[in-house]
């Protein structure tokens, strides 16, 4: 039996391969999302009093800090053709562990690494079930979604723990910004991590491997890419970021609860897909995912300032999720049909 060569770099395109007519669709889609984000900002500035103030912008972006942080590894996962629906439950578990350990008298500096290790363990479980047992990631993470939320309830019950160290709480709130800017420290951290993630995805062999795995996993394996190891790593990083988001959420609201972050998985998935990341894998840009996160955050803030009920905001998020999945596929189908008609069209008579 032959074994795949030991390399992590995805193969380049074969010479003479004809590009697909829909190859640039993801790029065009994420550009459209960026334009839509700018349009919403312009409308908000012109129609809603106080929308453009530094205080409101700090609040608006800090309000989606946890979603934005989790969206970074989720983008890599979806590009590789995987998904993790347990991220919000891991956020809740991280929050519950933070509260339970703080209530037990632990120093906060000791709590943080323990919570992060719990996130790594949760990601390892997801990744092991997907890569070693061979279960689909959608089914696995639906199960661990319930598992991690249940463990959060076991750790803290229905209690709420407050009174965390003020120095850490001040770091997470929207009233504390980086001097000279309206960026809060969690948002600044997101900007730094987004830059690192963009380099990994678009400028390294690992990033090319992710696109190759998402496009055609079996071909990627026989090209020498360590498919299982890379997917396991992605789940671990996603668990780590989700647990850290639980700490940020706890400090931002000053309260640790087992139900913190309930439903956040929908916001994360909606942001990533809205940004043009193909749910089937192999396509998308980090710029699109970031634009999707910011668009949902800005829309949420604008609707809140105009006294739109939270139920309506949920409906808007759901519609955006449906549109983000449906619209690119409709556009791709139309382009593909036009391409086929052009190819099959009879040659003009001399």
N, C-alpha and C positions, 0 to 999 in steps of 0.2 A: 504493500500500500504506500502510495506517495504522500508526503506531507507538504503542507503549504509553506512557502519560504517565510522566514522570521523577519518580517518587516512591518512597519506601522504606516507606511506612506501609501496613499491611494494611487492607483495607476492613472496616467494621463489619458486623454482621448486618443483613439486610434487615428492614425493618419488617414485622411480621405473620408472620414466620417462626416456625413452631411448633417448640419445642425437642425434641430427640430424647429418648426415654425412657432412653437410655444415656449421656446427656451428662455426668452426674455420676459415672460409673463410675470414671474415673481418680482423682478426688478421694477417693472412698470406698476405693479400693484402696490409695492411698498412706497414708491414715489407718490402714488395717488393718495395713500394714507397720510404721508407727510404733508401733502398739499391740503388735505382735509383738516389736519391738525392746525395748520396755520390759519385756515379759513375760520375754524371754530374760535381760535384765539382772537381773531380780528372782530368777529361778531360779538364775542363776549366783551371785548374792550369798548365796542361802540354801543352796546345795548344794556349792559348791566353795571350799575354803579358799584364801585369798589372791587370789581373783578381784577383789574390790573394793578391793584396795590401790592406792595411787597409783602405785606402781612398775609393777604389772601393767597398769593402765589406760593408763599412758603407753606401755608396750610394745605393748599391743593396738592402740591407735589409730595409733601410729607405724608398726606393721607393715603397715598398709594405706594409708600416706600416698601412695605412688605410684599405686595403683589409684584412690584418691579424687581425686587431682589430674587424672588422665586422664578420669575419669568426668564431670567438669564440661563440657568441650567435647563429649564423646560424647553427653551428654544433649541438647545443642543440635542436634547432628547427627541424632540419631534422631527428635527432634521434627520436624525438617525432612524426614524420610523417607529419610535416608541412614545409612550405617554405615561405620566404618573398622576393619577387622580387622588393620591393620598397626601398631597402636599399640604392642604389645609388642615388635615387631621394631625400631620406631623407638627405643623405650627401650633395647634392646640395642645399637643403633647409636650412640646417644648415649653409652652407657657405654663402648663400645669406642673411640670417638673420644677420650673423656676420657682413657682409659688410654694410648692410642697417643701422643697429644700430650704427656701428662705424661712419658712415657718418653723422648720426643724432646727434653725439656728446656724445654718451654714453661712460662711462668708460668700458674698456675691462673686468674688473672684474665683472661688472654687465651684460655684454653681455653673458658670458659663461653660467651662470645658466638659463637665458632665452632660449638660444638655446637648452640646455639639456632638459628643460621642453617641448619645442616644439617636441623634439624627443620622449619624454614620451607620449605626446598627440597623435602623429602619431602612435606609437605602440599600444596605447589604442584603437584607431579607428580600426586598423587592427585586434586586438585581439577581440574586441567587435563584429565585423562583422562575425568573424569566430566562436567564442564560443557562442554568444547569438543569432545571426541571423541564424547561421548554414550554412554559405556559405563556400565553399572550399577556402583554403588559397591561392591556385594558382590564382584563379579568382579574389579574393579580392585584392591581392597585385599587380596584373597587373593593376587593376583600380587605386589603390593609387599610383602606380608608376607614372602614368600620372598626378594624382592630386597633388602630392607633387612637381613634377617638374614644374607644372603650377604655384603653389603658390610661388616657388622660383623666377619664372619670374615676378610675380606680385610684389614681395618684392623688387627686384633689377633691373628688366628690363634687358636690354642688356648691362648695365654698368659694369665696373670692378672697385672695390674699393681696394686701396693699402695703403701703409704707415701705417701698423699696428705697435704697440709698439715693439721696437727692442728686448727688453728683452724676449718677448714671441716668436717672430720670430726666435731668436737664439736657443730657446729650441727645435724647430721642424726641423731645417735644418740638413743635413748630415755632415756639417763641424763641428758641436758641438757634441762631443762624451763624454760618461762617462769616466772619467780619468782612464787610464790604459787599456782601451778596445777599440774595434772598434764599439761598440754599441751606437747608438744614443738614446736620451731620449724617443722618441716614441717607439722604439724597446724594450728598457728596460721595459717600461710600459706594452707592449704586453707580454713580458716574464713573468712578475709578474701576469698579468691577466690570462695568459694561465695556469700557475701553479694552480691558484685558480679554474679555470674552470675544470681542470683535476680532482681536488679533488672532486668538486661538482658532476661531471659526473660519476666518477668511485669509489667513496668512501663514498657516502652518500645515504640516503633513497630517496632523491629527484632524484638523478641520476638513481637509480634503477626504480623509477616511470616513468622516461622519456623513458627508454627502454621498460617498460611494456606498456606504452601508444602507442609507435610506433609499437610494435609487435601486439597487439590486444587491441584496445581502449575500446571496450565494456567490455571485461573481466577485464581490469584495473579498469573501473568504478565500476563494481560490486564487485571488491576486496576492494573497499573503497578509491581508489585514487581520489583526487579532480582534475579530468581531465581538466575541463573547467578553473579552477583557475590557474592551472599550465601552460596551453597553453596561457592564457592571460598574465601571468607574462613573458613568453618567448618572446612574441611579444613586450611587453613594454621594456624589456632589449635590444632587438634587435634595436628598435627605438632609445633608449638612446645611444647605442654604435655608431649607424650610424650618429647621430647628432654630437657626439663628434668627430667622424672621419672627419666630415665636418670642424670642427674647426682646427684640425690638418692639413688637406689638405690646408686650407686657409693660415695658418701660414707658412707651408712648401714652398708653391709657392709664398707667399706674395701677393696673389690676391684673392678676393672674387668675384665669378661669379655664375650666376644661372645654368650654364651648367657644373660646376665642378663635376668630378666623373662620367661623362656620360659613361655608359656601364660597370661600376664597378660591377654591379650585376652578370654579366657573370663570371668575375674573381673570385668573392666570391664563387659562386655556383661551378665553375670548381674546385677550390681549395678543397672545402669540399668533393665533390664527388670523386675527384681524390684520396683523402686520404682514401677512402674505406667506407665512410658513406653511407649507403643504402638509396636511395631516397624514398623508401617505409617506412622507419623508422625501429627502433628496433635494428639496428646493427651499429657498428663502434667504433672507439676510437679517443680520442682527439689527440693522437700522430699522427695518420694518417692524420687528418685534418691539423695539423701544418706542417707535412712533405709535404703535398700537396701545401700549401701556399708557403713554402720555395722553392719547386721545380719549381713552376711557376715563382717566383721572380728571381731565379738563372738563369733559362732558358732565361727569358726576358733580363736580364743583359748580358748574354753571347752572345745572338743574336745581341744585340745593339753594343757590343764591336767589333763584326765581321761585322758591317755595314749591317746587315740584315734589310730590310725595315719593317716599322711598320705594313704594311698590311700582311706581311708574319708572323709576330709575332701573329697577331690576328688569322690567320689560324691555327697556331700551338696550340694556346689556345683552339680553337674550336675542333681540333682533340683530344686534351687531354680530353676535356669534354666528347666527344663521347666515347672515349676509357674507361674513368673512369666509365661510366654507362654500356657499353656493355660488357667489359671484365669480370668483376666479375659475371655477369649473365650467360655468356657462360661457365665459369669455374664451377659455381654452377650447371648448367644444366648437364654438363658432369659428375660431381661427383654424382649427384642424379641418373642419368641413370646407372652408374656403380654400385651404391649401390642397385638399384632395380634388376639389373641382378644378382648380388651376392645373394640377398635374394630369388629370384625366380629360381635360378639354382637348378637342381635336385641333391639330396644328392648322394654321391658316393656309388656305389653298394659294399656290403661286398665281 
